[in-house]
Amino acid sequence: MDIRPNHTIYINNVNDKIKKDELKRSLYALFSQFGQVVDIVAMKTMKMRGQAFVVFKELASATNALRQLQGFPFYNKPMRIQYAKTDSEVISKVKGTFGDKDKKKDKKKKPQDQVANVAKKPAPGSANTNNAPTMQVPDNPPNYILFLNNLPEETNEMMLSMLFNQFPGFKEVRLVPGKHDIAFVEFESEGQAGVAKDALQGFRITAQCAMKITYAKK
């Protein structure tokens, strides 16, 4: 029964009442902290209910995620995680061990697309550096509440809680009714809030939206 470590991890005991799209977004937000997520498979068929697969680009990321998130209370149910029995089809294609040559060609294009996307990313990043005041607002001295903005429309309390509760001192997330792109996160102390702020500054919940974090105005 000993399964060889690979890029794909298998998760079960997942809360099957969560809608598929929300589930995939939440899994992405949680697991992408450990490395680049290539694919997430979650189906609502009877056979696959309560289960999901997360495919990482790097083996080390999969191993780290498996160790850190074993038993994590995901939508109030502890996740059970193990390596998948075989490497994902996605990874097999990248490695060139998948049979269809045409598919391999398609797959080879994708890493280039990703490189192109990464090459494009400095543009918004450099815009952020030009807008540095939004990152370090002088009239907001350090305190224990963080203000998040530039959040994607699909952000929910569970996603943000999963991101921030890995940091010591996390207390709660507060969303603002009617405003999907902002939220507040409270910590027990100013120092603990600062650690989370530095670690998650610019974190992308989706590819388009880099989260901006400042201290909240008192």
C-alpha positions in Angstrom: 0.0 0.0 0.0 3.0 2.3 0.1 2.4 4.8 -2.7 5.4 6.4 -4.3 5.7 10.2 -3.9 4.5 12.1 -7.0 3.3 15.5 -8.2 -0.4 14.6 -7.6 -2.0 14.4 -4.2 -5.3 12.7 -3.6 -7.7 14.2 -1.0 -10.8 12.6 0.4 -13.3 13.4 3.2 -14.0 16.7 1.4 -17.2 18.4 2.2 -19.5 17.3 -0.7 -22.1 20.1 -0.2 -19.7 22.7 -1.6 -20.3 23.7 -5.3 -17.7 22.4 -7.7 -16.4 25.8 -8.8 -16.2 27.2 -5.3 -14.4 24.0 -4.2 -11.8 24.2 -6.9 -11.2 27.9 -6.1 -10.8 27.2 -2.4 -8.5 24.3 -3.0 -6.4 26.5 -5.3 -6.2 29.3 -2.7 -5.2 26.8 0.0 -2.7 24.6 -2.0 -1.0 27.3 -4.1 0.7 28.5 -1.0 3.0 25.5 -1.3 4.0 25.9 -5.0 2.6 26.2 -8.5 -0.6 24.3 -8.9 -1.0 22.9 -12.5 -4.4 21.4 -12.2 -7.2 20.6 -9.8 -9.7 17.8 -10.4 -12.9 17.7 -8.4 -16.0 16.0 -9.8 -19.5 15.7 -8.3 -20.3 12.3 -9.7 -21.4 9.7 -7.1 -18.1 7.8 -7.5 -15.9 10.9 -7.0 -17.9 12.8 -4.4 -15.9 14.0 -1.4 -12.7 13.6 -3.3 -10.3 15.8 -5.2 -6.8 15.7 -6.9 -4.3 18.6 -6.8 -1.5 18.5 -9.3 1.7 20.4 -8.5 4.4 21.4 -10.9 7.2 20.4 -8.4 7.3 17.2 -6.4 8.6 19.1 -3.3 5.5 21.3 -3.3 3.2 18.2 -3.3 5.2 16.7 -0.4 5.1 19.9 1.6 1.4 20.4 1.1 0.6 16.8 2.1 2.6 17.2 5.4 1.3 20.6 6.3 -2.4 20.2 5.4 -3.0 16.6 6.6 -6.1 16.8 8.7 -6.7 20.5 7.9 -10.3 21.4 8.7 -11.5 22.3 5.2 -15.1 23.5 5.3 -15.3 21.9 8.8 -14.1 18.4 7.7 -10.6 17.2 8.3 -8.9 16.5 4.9 -7.3 13.1 4.4 -4.4 13.5 2.0 -2.1 10.9 0.3 -0.1 10.8 -2.9 -2.2 9.7 -5.9 -1.5 6.2 -7.1 -0.2 7.4 -10.5 1.3 10.6 -11.8 -1.4 12.9 -13.2 -2.0 12.8 -16.9 -1.0 16.5 -17.0 2.4 15.7 -15.5 2.8 12.6 -17.6 2.4 14.8 -20.7 4.9 17.4 -19.5 7.4 14.6 -18.7 6.7 13.1 -22.2 5.6 9.8 -20.8 2.1 10.2 -22.2 1.5 8.4 -25.5 -0.1 10.9 -27.8 2.6 13.0 -29.6 0.2 15.7 -30.6 -0.9 16.1 -27.0 2.7 16.3 -25.9 3.2 19.2 -28.4 0.2 21.0 -26.9 1.6 20.4 -23.5 5.0 21.7 -24.5 3.3 24.9 -25.6 1.7 25.5 -22.3 4.9 26.0 -20.2 6.0 28.6 -22.8 2.6 30.3 -22.4 3.2 30.3 -18.7 6.6 31.8 -19.2 5.0 34.4 -21.4 2.5 35.1 -18.7 5.2 35.4 -16.1 7.1 37.8 -18.5 4.0 39.9 -18.7 3.5 39.9 -14.9 6.2 42.5 -14.1 4.1 45.1 -15.8 1.4 45.1 -13.1 4.1 44.5 -10.6 6.0 47.6 -11.7 2.8 49.5 -11.7 2.4 48.5 -8.1 5.8 49.8 -7.3 4.9 53.1 -8.9 1.8 53.1 -6.7 3.9 52.3 -3.6 1.8 54.6 -1.4 -1.1 52.2 -1.8 1.2 49.5 -0.2 2.6 51.7 2.5 0.0 54.3 3.4 1.8 56.7 5.7 -1.3 57.6 7.8 -1.9 53.9 8.7 0.6 53.1 11.5 1.1 49.3 12.2 -1.8 47.8 14.2 -3.4 44.4 14.6 -6.0 44.7 11.8 -5.1 44.3 8.1 -7.0 45.9 5.2 -7.1 43.8 2.0 -8.0 45.1 -1.4 -7.9 44.1 -5.0 -9.6 40.8 -4.1 -11.3 38.9 -7.0 -15.1 38.8 -7.1 -15.3 35.1 -6.0 -13.4 35.7 -2.8 -15.2 34.4 0.3 -14.6 34.2 4.0 -13.5 30.6 3.9 -10.8 31.3 1.3 -9.3 34.2 3.2 -9.5 32.3 6.5 -7.6 29.4 5.0 -4.9 31.8 3.8 -4.5 33.7 7.0 -5.1 31.1 9.7 -1.7 29.5 9.0 -0.2 32.5 10.8 0.0 32.7 14.6 -2.5 35.1 16.3 -5.1 34.9 13.5 -8.5 35.8 14.9 -11.1 36.5 12.2 -11.8 37.7 8.6 -14.5 40.3 8.1 -15.9 40.9 4.6 -17.6 44.1 3.7 -21.3 43.6 2.5 -21.7 44.7 -1.1 -18.0 45.2 -1.7 -16.4 42.0 -2.9 -12.9 43.4 -3.4 -12.1 44.4 0.1 -11.9 42.7 3.5 -10.4 43.1 7.0 -8.3 40.5 8.9 -7.8 40.7 12.6 -4.8 39.3 14.6 -4.1 39.3 18.3 -1.1 41.6 18.0 0.4 44.1 15.6 3.6 42.0 15.2 1.6 38.9 14.1 -0.4 41.0 11.7 2.9 42.3 10.2 4.2 38.8 9.6 1.1 37.8 7.7 1.1 41.1 5.8 4.6 40.6 4.6 4.1 36.9 3.7 0.9 37.4 1.7 1.6 40.7 0.1 0.8 40.4 -3.6 -0.6 36.8 -3.2 -2.7 35.9 -6.2 -6.0 34.2 -5.3 -6.6 34.2 -9.0 -4.1 34.8 -11.8 -5.4 38.3 -12.4 -5.7 39.7 -8.9 -2.7 40.3 -6.7 -3.9 41.0 -3.2 -2.8 44.4 -1.7 -2.5 44.5 2.1 -2.1 47.5 4.3 -2.7 48.2 8.0 -6.3 49.3 8.6 -7.1 52.9 9.5 -7.8 53.2 13.2 
